[in-house]
């Protein structure tokens, strides 16, 4: 995926996340349940973290489920901030979801 394309598509989301920790959800348009579908993560730098996910999915890293690789490589993924706050708060919320 072209990095300019995803950063433009999610510019508002990335701006909102700047300078804080977030719990985020990478999903496809078919996903409806954040607790069982897609990928939930925590990051203090959402831009770098999503960029890392995309890079690793392009290489078909075995660290990622096929579903996530397919979503990120198709450019049809969604990026949603679920929670924003302190690092401890975000990790607590992530554990509640997964």
Secondary structure, DSSP 8 states (H G I E B T S, - for coil): --HHHHHHHTHHHHHHHTTSEEEEEEE-TT---TTTSSEEEEES-HHHHHHHHHHHHHTT-TTS-HHHHHHHHHT--EEEEEEEE-HHHHHHHHHHH-
